Amino acid sequence: MTKPSTTSAAPPSVRLITFDLDGTLVDTAREIAEAANRTLAQIGLPRRPLADVTCLIGHGTRELMRGLLAQAVAAGDARAEDLDLDAIMQRFEGHYHDTTGTDSQLYPGCLEGLVRLRDAGVQMACVTNKEHRFAVRVLQSTGLSGFFRVVIGGDSLAQKKPHAAVIQYCLDALAVPQSQTAHLGDSSIDVDTARRAGVAAWAVPYGYNGGQPIETSHPDAIFPGVDAVADHVLSVAAKAA
């Protein structure tokens, strides 16, 4: 079993895990970047390198495009300051409709870990800032949709991560207390969300997080992958049996 790196106590038993999507379960950076760059080209702005787009993933697509416009301004293209973000988002959504799920890659150990957690009776939800319709398409294209009892997108509720309401919704819907719940993500947004919701803040080290090491966000535990999460949860459950 691969042991997690921990900074504080995790729940003694876990009945529910809420999962971030992009950068945690699935690498979607290339298809997001392609949609963003098609949009930039359509409005007469230069395409941005993959790394520039990746560092903006996590807050939802509107904030991503806002960030790319800010990058264009910083690079000296003053035209970007006067563009209508609502009109840009209409163009982006058309392009993202075309690219969503075309280059979504499961991270190593993801599928195996989810299967083991499901078979052990652990409930699972997906909580992402990606718009719900796009999140569902990614889950379907990667074969993950059947694992999650609840899928919360950035437009599902009045608030999105890091607001506690997104995880609280899952707790209420699945009738699981905070003390038996963990949230797994790849970014400071996810750690902050878990803290606000009063659940364990778990993280993986390979995601996006604006290019910063996840250690700087001080999650309760850092796991090498979802398979290691399953190792940990099942080991704790076996000891408690």
DONUDREN-471324 format. One record per residue: residue in three letters; chain; x negated, y, z of N, C-alpha, C in turn. Coordinates in pm, 1 decimal. Example, Ala and Ser with C-alpha at 12.3 -4.5 7.8 and 13.67 -1.06 7.14 Angstrom:
<pts>
  res  chain       n.x       n.y       n.z      ca.x      ca.y      ca.z       c.x       c.y       c.z
  ALA      A   -1319.0    -569.0     780.0   -1230.0    -450.0     780.0   -1320.0    -330.0     780.0
  SER      A   -1285.0    -225.0     708.0   -1367.0    -106.0     714.0   -1290.0       3.0     787.0
</pts>
This chain:
<pts>
  res  chain       n.x       n.y       n.z      ca.x      ca.y      ca.z       c.x       c.y       c.z
  MET      A     -83.3    -119.9       0.0       0.0       0.0       0.0     -86.4     124.3       0.0
  THR      A     -51.8     221.8     -79.1    -122.1     349.7     -80.3     -63.7     438.7      27.2
  LYS      A    -146.9     482.4     120.5     -98.6     565.3     230.3     -92.8     710.6     187.7
  PRO      A      13.5     780.9     229.8      22.7     922.5     195.0     -69.6    1005.7     280.7
  SER      A    -104.2    1122.9     230.2    -173.2    1222.7     309.8     -67.5    1303.1     383.1
  THR      A     -69.8    1302.3     515.6      34.4    1368.1     593.1     -21.7    1481.6     675.8
  THR      A      61.6    1583.4     697.4      22.6    1696.8     781.7     111.6    1707.3     904.5
  SER      A     224.2    1634.8     907.2     310.8    1630.3    1024.5     400.3    1509.1    1013.4
  ALA      A     474.0    1481.0    1117.8     554.4    1359.6    1123.1     663.1    1359.6    1016.6
  ALA      A     683.7    1245.8     954.1     791.4    1227.0     857.9     907.0    1156.5     928.8
  PRO      A    1025.1    1151.5     868.4    1138.4    1083.5     932.0    1105.5     937.7     962.0
  PRO      A    1150.1     886.8    1077.6    1123.0     746.4    1110.7    1191.8     651.1    1014.2
  SER      A    1305.7     691.1     957.7    1372.2     611.1     854.6    1434.8     706.8     754.3
  VAL      A    1435.6     666.7     628.5    1486.1     752.9     522.4    1600.6     682.9     450.9
  ARG      A    1717.0     747.4     448.1    1833.9     694.2     377.7    1861.6     768.4     248.8
  LEU      A    1804.5     889.0     235.4    1826.5     970.0     116.3    1698.2    1042.4      78.4
  ILE      A    1664.3    1037.4     -48.8    1555.3    1118.4    -103.0    1612.2    1202.0    -216.2
  THR      A    1591.2    1332.2    -208.4    1625.7    1420.3    -320.0    1497.4    1447.1    -397.7
  PHE      A    1505.8    1435.6    -528.2    1388.5    1446.4    -614.6    1396.9    1569.6    -704.1
  ASP      A    1287.9    1643.4    -711.4    1270.7    1739.7    -819.2    1254.4    1660.2    -948.7
  LEU      A    1271.2    1726.2   -1061.7    1262.8    1656.1   -1191.2    1132.8    1686.6   -1264.6
  ASP      A    1119.2    1808.6   -1317.6    1002.1    1845.1   -1397.0     876.8    1850.9   -1309.9
  GLY      A     776.0    1775.0   -1348.2     651.1    1776.8   -1273.4     647.2    1679.7   -1157.9
  THR      A     760.5    1614.3   -1129.3     767.7    1517.1   -1019.7     799.9    1378.3   -1073.0
  LEU      A     909.9    1366.7   -1145.4     948.2    1240.5   -1207.8     901.8    1232.8   -1352.2
  VAL      A     912.1    1346.1   -1421.2     890.4    1348.7   -1565.2     803.1    1467.2   -1604.5
  ASP      A     708.4    1442.5   -1693.3     628.2    1551.1   -1752.0     702.8    1602.9   -1874.0
  THR      A     758.9    1722.0   -1861.6     837.6    1782.1   -1968.8     772.9    1908.0   -2024.5
  ALA      A     649.3    1934.9   -1985.9     587.0    2063.1   -2019.6     579.1    2086.4   -2170.6
  ARG      A     547.1    1981.7   -2247.1     527.3    2001.4   -2390.8     658.0    2037.0   -2462.3
  GLU      A     767.3    1972.4   -2424.8     893.2    2002.9   -2493.6     948.5    2138.9   -2450.2
  ILE      A     924.7    2177.6   -2325.9     964.9    2311.1   -2281.7     882.0    2416.3   -2354.4
  ALA      A     751.0    2392.8   -2363.4     662.3    2488.2   -2429.7     697.0    2502.5   -2577.5
  GLU      A     733.9    2392.3   -2641.7     768.9    2399.7   -2783.1     894.4    2484.6   -2803.7
  ALA      A     994.3    2465.8   -2718.0    1115.5    2547.6   -2728.7    1084.2    2694.6   -2703.2
  ALA      A    1001.7    2720.2   -2603.4     964.7    2858.4   -2571.3     887.7    2922.0   -2685.9
  ASN      A     795.6    2848.6   -2744.0     714.4    2903.9   -2852.2     794.3    2922.8   -2980.7
  ARG      A     889.6    2836.8   -3006.9     978.3    2859.1   -3121.5    1057.7    2988.3   -3101.1
  THR      A    1098.1    3011.9   -2977.6    1171.8    3134.6   -2947.0    1083.5    3257.2   -2965.2
  LEU      A     962.1    3252.1   -2913.4     870.3    3365.0   -2928.0     844.0    3394.7   -3075.3
  ALA      A     820.7    3290.6   -3152.5     794.5    3310.4   -3295.3     914.9    3373.0   -3364.8
  GLN      A    1033.6    3333.4   -3324.2    1155.0    3384.1   -3386.9    1175.3    3533.5   -3359.6
  ILE      A    1125.2    3580.1   -3243.2    1141.5    3721.8   -3210.0    1014.0    3801.8   -3240.4
  GLY      A     921.1    3738.9   -3312.0     803.9    3810.5   -3359.4     689.9    3824.0   -3261.6
  LEU      A     685.8    3735.8   -3160.5     576.4    3738.1   -3063.8     488.4    3614.6   -3083.0
  PRO      A     359.3    3625.4   -3050.5     268.6    3511.5   -3067.4     305.0    3394.5   -2976.1
  ARG      A     281.7    3274.6   -3024.3     297.1    3156.0   -2941.2     197.4    3162.1   -2825.5
  ARG      A     233.2    3098.5   -2713.7     146.6    3095.5   -2596.2      90.1    2955.2   -2578.3
  PRO      A     -31.2    2944.1   -2526.0     -88.5    2811.8   -2500.3      -3.2    2731.8   -2401.3
  LEU      A     -13.2    2600.9   -2410.1      63.2    2513.2   -2322.6      42.0    2547.9   -2175.2
  ALA      A     -81.6    2577.6   -2138.1    -111.3    2607.1   -1997.5     -38.7    2732.0   -1949.4
  ASP      A     -22.8    2831.4   -2037.0      46.5    2954.5   -1998.8     194.4    2929.1   -1973.1
  VAL      A     252.7    2838.4   -2049.8     393.5    2805.0   -2029.5     409.1    2717.4   -1906.1
  THR      A     321.0    2620.2   -1890.9     330.6    2524.7   -1780.3     327.8    2594.1   -1645.1
  CYS      A     246.1    2697.5   -1633.1     233.6    2764.0   -1502.8     360.5    2838.5   -1463.3
  LEU      A     455.2    2852.6   -1556.0     580.7    2922.8   -1527.9     696.8    2827.6   -1501.4
  ILE      A     674.4    2697.9   -1515.8     781.2    2599.9   -1496.8     815.8    2586.8   -1349.4
  GLY      A     944.2    2581.0   -1320.0     987.0    2556.0   -1182.5    1099.3    2644.9   -1134.4
  HIS      A    1110.3    2763.6   -1192.6    1212.8    2858.2   -1148.5    1336.1    2857.7   -1238.6
  GLY      A    1336.7    2775.4   -1342.7    1445.1    2776.6   -1440.0    1401.0    2842.3   -1569.7
  THR      A    1475.1    2818.2   -1676.1    1430.6    2862.8   -1808.3    1436.7    3014.2   -1825.7
  ARG      A    1532.3    3078.9   -1761.1    1541.1    3224.6   -1774.7    1417.0    3291.7   -1716.1
  GLU      A    1375.6    3245.3   -1599.2    1255.8    3302.9   -1537.9    1131.3    3266.4   -1618.5
  LEU      A    1132.7    3149.6   -1680.9    1020.6    3111.3   -1766.1    1005.2    3208.8   -1882.3
  MET      A    1115.4    3237.3   -1950.7    1107.3    3329.5   -2063.8    1075.8    3471.3   -2017.9
  ARG      A    1126.8    3510.8   -1903.6    1091.5    3641.8   -1848.9     940.1    3649.9   -1823.9
  GLY      A     884.6    3541.1   -1771.3     741.5    3536.7   -1746.6     659.5    3542.2   -1873.6
  LEU      A     706.4    3475.5   -1979.0     634.9    3478.6   -2106.0     638.0    3617.2   -2168.6
  LEU      A     749.5    3687.7   -2153.2     754.8    3826.3   -2201.5     656.6    3913.3   -2123.9
  ALA      A     646.3    3890.2   -1993.6     550.3    3965.4   -1912.9     407.5    3935.1   -1957.0
  GLN      A     380.8    3809.5   -1993.4     248.2    3774.7   -2044.5     219.5    3850.3   -2174.5
  ALA      A     320.5    3860.4   -2259.5     302.5    3932.0   -2386.4     271.9    4079.2   -2361.6
  VAL      A     341.1    4139.6   -2265.6     315.0    4279.7   -2231.4     173.0    4295.2   -2178.0
  ALA      A     133.4    4202.5   -2089.5      -1.3    4207.8   -2032.3    -108.6    4191.1   -2139.1
  ALA      A     -73.3    4118.7   -2247.2    -168.8    4098.2   -2356.2    -171.5    4216.0   -2453.2
  GLY      A     -88.6    4317.2   -2425.5     -92.1    4438.6   -2505.6      19.1    4453.7   -2607.5
  ASP      A     117.6    4363.7   -2604.1     227.8    4372.7   -2698.1     343.9    4445.9   -2632.0
  ALA      A     348.6    4578.1   -2647.3     448.3    4660.9   -2579.7     590.0    4632.4   -2627.1
  ARG      A     606.3    4570.7   -2745.6     740.8    4540.9   -2797.1     820.0    4453.9   -2700.5
  ALA      A     750.0    4369.2   -2628.1     817.0    4273.2   -2540.7     892.8    4341.0   -2427.9
  GLU      A     856.1    4463.4   -2393.3     922.7    4533.9   -2284.1    1065.3    4571.7   -2319.2
  ASP      A    1094.5    4588.7   -2445.1    1224.7    4641.2   -2487.0    1320.0    4534.4   -2538.9
  LEU      A    1279.9    4409.3   -2531.5    1363.3    4302.6   -2585.1    1475.4    4265.2   -2488.8
  ASP      A    1589.1    4223.2   -2542.8    1706.8    4186.1   -2465.8    1693.1    4040.7   -2419.9
  LEU      A    1676.6    4021.6   -2288.6    1653.8    3886.9   -2237.4    1774.8    3796.8   -2261.0
  ASP      A    1895.5    3851.0   -2251.7    2014.0    3768.5   -2276.4    2014.9    3715.1   -2419.1
  ALA      A    1980.9    3799.7   -2514.9    1975.6    3755.9   -2654.7    1864.3    3653.5   -2674.8
  ILE      A    1751.9    3674.9   -2608.0    1640.4    3580.1   -2617.4    1681.3    3444.4   -2562.7
  MET      A    1755.9    3444.5   -2451.1    1797.0    3317.6   -2391.7    1892.9    3241.0   -2482.1
  GLN      A    1974.1    3310.8   -2557.6    2061.2    3242.0   -2653.6    1977.9    3169.1   -2758.0
  ARG      A    1872.2    3234.2   -2803.4    1782.9    3169.4   -2900.6    1709.4    3051.7   -2835.8
  PHE      A    1659.6    3074.4   -2713.0    1586.2    2968.4   -2644.2    1674.1    2845.3   -2624.3
  GLU      A    1796.4    2864.5   -2581.4    1882.2    2749.6   -2553.2    1907.8    2666.2   -2678.6
  GLY      A    1915.4    2733.1   -2793.0    1928.8    2657.0   -2916.9    1806.6    2571.9   -2944.7
  HIS      A    1688.9    2630.8   -2924.3    1565.1    2555.6   -2947.5    1547.1    2445.4   -2843.1
  TYR      A    1581.1    2475.8   -2717.5    1562.4    2375.5   -2613.0    1661.7    2260.4   -2629.3
  HIS      A    1777.0    2289.8   -2683.2    1870.9    2183.2   -2716.4    1806.3    2083.9   -2813.0
  ASP      A    1726.5    2137.3   -2904.6    1660.6    2052.6   -3004.7    1541.8    1975.0   -2948.4
  THR      A    1472.9    2030.9   -2848.6    1350.6    1966.5   -2799.8    1369.7    1885.4   -2672.1
  THR      A    1477.4    1910.3   -2598.0    1496.7    1840.5   -2470.8    1502.1    1689.3   -2489.8
  GLY      A    1417.7    1620.0   -2416.3    1414.3    1474.5   -2421.7    1330.9    1416.9   -2533.5
  THR      A    1273.8    1503.2   -2618.4    1194.8    1452.2   -2730.8    1051.0    1419.4   -2691.6
  ASP      A    1004.2    1476.8   -2579.8     866.0    1452.6   -2537.3     858.0    1444.2   -2385.2
  SER      A     961.8    1384.1   -2324.1     964.9    1364.9   -2179.1     890.6    1236.0   -2144.4
  GLN      A     788.2    1248.3   -2060.3     705.4    1132.4   -2026.6     715.2    1102.3   -1878.0
  LEU      A     758.2     979.7   -1844.9     761.6     940.6   -1704.3     620.8     935.5   -1647.4
  TYR      A     604.8     985.0   -1526.6     474.6     974.2   -1460.6     451.3     829.1   -1418.1
  PRO      A     325.7     786.0   -1413.0     294.6     648.1   -1373.6     355.6     612.8   -1238.4
  GLY      A     418.0     497.6   -1231.7     475.9     449.6   -1106.4     614.2     503.1   -1076.0
  CYS      A     663.2     595.1   -1158.2     793.7     656.5   -1131.6     906.5     553.4   -1139.8
  LEU      A     917.9     486.2   -1252.3    1027.6     391.6   -1270.9    1021.2     278.9   -1168.2
  GLU      A     902.4     225.5   -1146.3     887.0     116.1   -1051.2     929.1     158.7    -910.9
  GLY      A     888.6     278.6    -872.8     923.2     328.7    -740.1    1072.6     348.9    -722.9
  LEU      A    1137.5     404.9    -825.1    1281.0     427.7    -816.3    1357.6     295.6    -808.7
  VAL      A    1314.1     196.9    -884.9    1379.5      66.2    -881.2    1372.0       6.6    -741.0
  ARG      A    1255.7      12.7    -679.3    1238.3     -45.5    -546.4    1320.1      29.6    -441.6
  LEU      A    1324.1     161.6    -452.4    1403.9     239.8    -357.7    1552.7     208.3    -373.7
  ARG      A    1599.3     202.4    -498.9    1739.7     168.7    -523.6    1773.8      30.8    -469.3
  ASP      A    1687.4     -66.4    -496.9    1714.1    -203.0    -453.6    1712.7    -215.7    -301.7
  ALA      A    1642.9    -124.1    -233.7    1637.4    -124.2     -87.8    1754.7     -48.2     -26.2
  GLY      A    1841.2       8.3    -109.7    1958.2      77.5     -58.4    1937.6     223.4     -24.7
  VAL      A    1822.6     280.7     -64.3    1798.2     422.4     -40.3    1878.8     503.6    -142.0
  GLN      A    1956.5     599.0     -95.2    2031.3     684.2    -186.3    1938.1     790.3    -245.4
  MET      A    1968.0     832.1    -368.5    1881.3     926.5    -436.7    1963.3    1030.9    -510.1
  ALA      A    1912.4    1153.4    -510.4    1973.1    1263.4    -584.3    1862.5    1337.3    -657.4
  CYS      A    1898.2    1402.8    -765.5    1803.0    1484.6    -840.8    1843.5    1630.5    -822.3
  VAL      A    1747.6    1711.8    -777.7    1772.7    1853.8    -750.3    1668.2    1934.6    -826.5
  THR      A    1710.8    2002.3    -929.8    1618.5    2073.9   -1017.9    1670.4    2213.9   -1045.7
  ASN      A    1581.6    2302.9   -1085.0    1623.6    2435.9   -1128.7    1650.1    2440.6   -1279.3
  LYS      A    1625.9    2330.4   -1348.0    1662.7    2319.8   -1489.6    1814.9    2319.9   -1499.5
  GLU      A    1870.4    2383.7   -1602.7    2014.0    2383.3   -1621.6    2065.3    2238.7   -1626.2
  HIS      A    2182.2    2217.4   -1566.6    2234.2    2082.9   -1547.4    2241.2    2004.0   -1677.3
  ARG      A    2290.8    2065.9   -1785.0    2307.7    1992.9   -1910.8    2173.7    1945.6   -1965.5
  PHE      A    2068.0    2024.2   -1945.0    1935.9    1983.4   -1991.2    1876.4    1876.8   -1899.6
  ALA      A    1900.8    1890.0   -1769.3    1852.4    1788.6   -1675.3    1913.4    1652.8   -1706.3
  VAL      A    2042.8    1651.3   -1734.6    2111.1    1525.6   -1767.0    2051.3    1464.1   -1892.9
  ARG      A    2021.2    1545.4   -1992.1    1963.1    1492.8   -2116.6    1824.8    1432.8   -2092.7
  VAL      A    1744.3    1498.1   -2008.7    1611.9    1443.1   -1977.0    1626.8    1310.4   -1903.1
  LEU      A    1715.7    1305.1   -1805.9    1736.7    1180.7   -1731.6    1785.4    1069.2   -1823.9
  GLN      A    1874.3    1102.5   -1915.3    1924.4    1001.2   -2008.4    1815.5     953.3   -2103.4
  SER      A    1736.6    1046.7   -2154.0    1634.5    1009.7   -2252.6    1523.0     925.6   -2191.7
  THR      A    1502.5     936.9   -2060.6    1396.0     861.5   -1993.9    1448.5     739.6   -1919.5
  GLY      A    1578.4     714.8   -1927.2    1635.9     598.2   -1861.7    1651.9     610.8   -1711.8
  LEU      A    1654.8     732.8   -1659.4    1660.3     753.2   -1514.8    1798.9     789.5   -1462.4
  SER      A    1893.0     816.7   -1550.7    2019.6     872.7   -1504.5    2093.9     781.0   -1407.8
  GLY      A    2077.4     651.0   -1420.8    2149.9     558.7   -1334.4    2102.2     553.2   -1190.7
  PHE      A    1990.3     615.4   -1161.8    1936.2     608.8   -1025.9    1997.0     711.8    -931.0
  PHE      A    2058.3     816.7    -984.2    2094.1     931.0    -900.6    2244.0     943.9    -881.9
  ARG      A    2286.8     942.8    -755.6    2427.2     959.3    -722.3    2473.6    1101.8    -749.6
  VAL      A    2381.9    1195.8    -734.7    2413.2    1337.2    -752.6    2301.6    1400.3    -835.2
  VAL      A    2337.8    1486.9    -929.1    2240.1    1566.0   -1004.5    2280.1    1713.1    -991.5
  ILE      A    2191.0    1791.9    -931.4    2214.4    1934.4    -912.8    2117.9    2011.1   -1002.5
  GLY      A    2171.9    2092.0   -1091.8    2089.5    2176.6   -1177.3    2084.6    2318.6   -1124.2
  GLY      A    2005.4    2399.8   -1189.1    1991.2    2537.9   -1146.7    2116.9    2620.1   -1163.2
  ASP      A    2211.7    2570.2   -1242.3    2337.8    2639.7   -1263.1    2457.0    2563.5   -1206.4
  SER      A    2432.2    2462.0   -1123.5    2541.0    2381.3   -1067.8    2613.2    2451.5    -953.9
  LEU      A    2539.0    2525.9    -873.3    2593.4    2593.6    -756.6    2569.1    2743.4    -768.4
  ALA      A    2618.3    2816.8    -671.9    2595.6    2962.4    -671.6    2449.6    2995.2    -646.1
  GLN      A    2377.1    2903.8    -580.2    2235.6    2923.2    -552.7    2154.6    2810.1    -616.5
  LYS      A    2025.3    2832.8    -628.3    1934.5    2728.0    -674.3    1814.2    2723.8    -580.1
  LYS      A    1726.9    2625.4    -599.7    1606.7    2618.0    -516.6    1530.3    2751.1    -523.8
  PRO      A    1479.5    2799.7    -410.2    1460.5    2732.8    -281.5    1573.5    2748.8    -180.8
  HIS      A    1694.1    2784.2    -221.6    1804.4    2797.6    -127.3    1839.8    2660.7     -69.1
  ALA      A    1867.0    2658.4      59.7    1897.0    2532.7     128.6    2025.5    2467.3      78.4
  ALA      A    2113.4    2545.8      15.6    2244.4    2493.7     -24.2    2234.9    2376.3    -120.5
  VAL      A    2129.8    2371.6    -202.3    2121.8    2265.6    -303.0    2100.7    2129.0    -238.2
  ILE      A    2020.1    2125.2    -132.9    2001.4    1999.1     -61.4    2117.9    1974.1      33.5
  GLN      A    2170.5    2078.5      94.6    2284.5    2060.9     183.3    2402.5    2000.0     109.1
  TYR      A    2419.5    2038.9     -16.1    2526.7    1979.7     -97.7    2509.1    1828.0    -105.8
  CYS      A    2386.9    1782.9    -128.2    2359.3    1639.2    -137.8    2383.8    1569.8      -4.0
  LEU      A    2343.0    1633.2     105.1    2365.3    1575.2     237.4    2514.2    1555.8     262.5
  ASP      A    2592.7    1656.6     227.8    2736.7    1648.4     249.4    2800.7    1544.8     156.7
  ALA      A    2761.0    1545.8      30.4    2822.5    1455.7     -67.4    2793.9    1309.2     -37.1
  LEU      A    2674.4    1282.3      16.2    2632.5    1144.4      39.4    2638.0    1104.7     186.3
  ALA      A    2681.8    1198.4     271.6    2703.0    1171.3     414.1    2577.9    1117.0     482.8
  VAL      A    2466.4    1187.8     462.4    2339.9    1151.2     524.0    2289.2    1271.3     604.1
  PRO      A    2240.1    1250.9     727.1    2192.0    1363.4     806.6    2054.0    1412.8     761.4
  GLN      A    2022.4    1534.1     800.6    1890.6    1591.1     769.2    1778.2    1501.3     818.9
  SER      A    1796.8    1444.0     936.7    1690.8    1366.1    1000.8    1653.6    1239.9     924.9
  GLN      A    1738.1    1198.7     828.9    1709.7    1078.1     751.9    1694.5    1108.8     602.7
  THR      A    1651.8    1232.2     575.4    1640.5    1276.8     436.4    1503.6    1339.2     411.5
  ALA      A    1451.2    1316.2     292.1    1327.1    1380.6     246.7    1350.1    1436.0     107.1
  HIS      A    1281.7    1545.1      77.0    1283.4    1600.2     -59.1    1144.0    1586.9    -117.1
  LEU      A    1133.6    1529.6    -238.1    1004.6    1510.0    -304.1     995.0    1602.7    -423.8
  GLY      A     888.9    1681.9    -428.3     867.6    1772.6    -539.9     720.8    1795.6    -567.3
  ASP      A     693.9    1886.7    -660.4     556.2    1911.7    -701.7     511.4    2054.6    -674.3
  SER      A     597.4    2135.7    -610.5     566.0    2277.8    -603.1     598.6    2339.2    -467.6
  SER      A     549.1    2461.6    -449.7     580.4    2537.7    -328.8     730.4    2563.7    -319.3
  ILE      A     797.8    2574.4    -434.5     943.0    2592.2    -434.6    1009.9    2473.9    -365.3
  ASP      A     963.0    2353.3    -395.5    1021.6    2233.7    -336.0     992.6    2225.2    -186.7
  VAL      A     871.1    2258.1    -147.9     836.6    2256.9      -4.8     922.8    2357.2      70.2
  ASP      A     937.7    2475.5      13.7    1018.2    2579.5      75.7    1164.8    2536.2      84.8
  THR      A    1215.4    2474.2     -19.8    1354.0    2425.8     -20.1    1376.1    2325.0      91.7
  ALA      A    1285.1    2228.6     102.6    1297.6    2126.4     207.4    1293.9    2188.9     346.6
  ARG      A    1202.5    2282.4     367.2    1191.9    2348.5     497.4    1322.8    2419.8     531.6
  ARG      A    1377.3    2493.7     436.9    1500.4    2568.4     462.4    1618.1    2475.4     490.3
  ALA      A    1616.8    2358.6     426.9    1727.0    2264.0     444.1    1708.7    2175.2     566.2
  GLY      A    1592.4    2180.6     628.3    1568.3    2102.1     748.1    1540.9    1956.0     722.7
  VAL      A    1490.2    1923.6     603.1    1454.6    1784.9     571.3    1303.4    1775.3     552.4
  ALA      A    1251.9    1652.4     549.9    1108.3    1632.9     532.1    1064.6    1683.8     395.5
  ALA      A     952.8    1754.2     392.7     898.6    1809.9     268.6     786.0    1719.3     218.4
  TRP      A     816.6    1640.2     115.9     719.3    1549.7      56.4     679.0    1602.9     -80.5
  ALA      A     557.7    1569.5    -123.5     507.7    1624.5    -249.7     420.8    1523.7    -323.7
  VAL      A     408.5    1546.4    -454.1     312.5    1475.6    -538.4     208.5    1577.5    -585.7
  PRO      A      85.3    1533.5    -612.7     -23.3    1627.9    -642.5     -44.3    1658.1    -790.1
  TYR      A      33.8    1596.3    -880.1       1.3    1604.1   -1022.4      91.1    1698.1   -1102.5
  GLY      A     183.6    1766.6   -1038.3     280.7    1846.2   -1112.8     228.8    1982.3   -1153.8
  TYR      A     318.9    2080.0   -1158.4     287.2    2210.4   -1217.0     246.5    2312.4   -1109.4
  ASN      A     338.6    2352.4   -1024.3     311.4    2440.9    -910.2     231.5    2564.3    -948.2
  GLY      A     258.7    2620.2   -1063.7     189.4    2742.7   -1103.1      39.2    2728.0   -1112.8
  GLY      A      -7.6    2605.0   -1129.6    -151.2    2581.5   -1139.7    -223.6    2574.7   -1006.9
  GLN      A    -151.2    2583.4    -895.5    -213.5    2582.2    -763.4    -205.5    2442.2    -700.9
  PRO      A    -306.0    2400.7    -623.5    -299.6    2270.7    -555.4    -181.9    2266.5    -458.7
  ILE      A    -110.7    2156.2    -456.1       6.2    2145.9    -369.2     -33.4    2151.4    -222.6
  GLU      A    -158.0    2117.9    -192.5    -202.6    2122.1     -53.0    -186.5    2260.0       9.5
  THR      A    -195.4    2364.4     -72.4    -184.8    2500.1     -18.9     -44.0    2532.0      30.0
  SER      A      52.8    2450.2      -5.8     190.6    2470.2      38.6     222.8    2393.6     166.4
  HIS      A     128.8    2310.7     210.9     139.4    2237.8     338.1     266.1    2153.3     350.6
  PRO      A     289.8    2062.6     255.3     402.6    1970.1     271.8     376.3    1874.1     387.7
  ASP      A     481.8    1806.3     432.7     466.7    1710.2     541.0     386.5    1588.4     497.6
  ALA      A     398.5    1551.3     370.8     324.0    1436.4     318.6     302.4    1455.0     169.8
  ILE      A     185.2    1409.1     122.5     153.5    1410.9     -19.6     133.1    1266.3     -64.5
  PHE      A     211.4    1223.6    -162.4     204.3    1087.4    -212.3     144.6    1086.6    -352.5
  PRO      A      61.0     987.1    -384.9       3.0     980.1    -519.4     106.9     965.7    -630.0
  GLY      A     224.1     911.4    -597.7     328.4     893.7    -697.3     453.8     839.4    -632.8
  VAL      A     558.2     821.6    -712.5     685.1     772.8    -659.3     672.3     629.4    -610.1
  ASP      A     585.4     551.6    -672.5     563.8     414.9    -624.6     506.6     414.8    -482.7
  ALA      A     420.3     512.7    -451.4     366.2     523.4    -316.2     472.9     569.1    -217.2
  VAL      A     566.9     650.2    -263.7     680.3     687.3    -179.2     758.6     562.1    -142.0
  ALA      A     784.1     476.1    -240.4     856.0     351.3    -213.9     778.0     263.7    -116.4
  ASP      A     646.4     253.6    -133.7     563.2     177.9     -39.5     587.0     225.8     102.9
  HIS      A     582.6     356.8     120.4     594.5     415.2     253.8     732.6     392.2     313.3
  VAL      A     836.1     423.4     236.9     972.3     411.3     288.4    1004.4     266.6     323.6
  LEU      A     967.6     174.4     236.7     998.4      33.5     263.6     916.5     -21.6     378.4
  SER      A     792.5      25.4     392.6     709.7     -18.8     504.4     766.7      27.2     638.2
  VAL      A     811.5     152.1     642.7     871.7     204.2     766.0     999.6     129.4     798.5
  ALA      A    1080.3     100.2     696.0    1205.0      28.0     717.6    1178.2    -113.7     769.2
  ALA      A    1074.2    -177.8     715.9    1040.8    -314.2     759.5     996.5    -316.9     905.4
  LYS      A     923.2    -214.3     947.2     876.9    -208.3    1085.8     992.3    -182.5    1181.6
  ALA      A    1093.6    -110.8    1132.7    1207.4     -78.1    1218.5    1307.5    -191.9    1227.8
  ALA      A    1296.8    -287.1    1135.0    1395.2    -397.1    1129.5    1376.3    -493.3    1246.3
</pts>
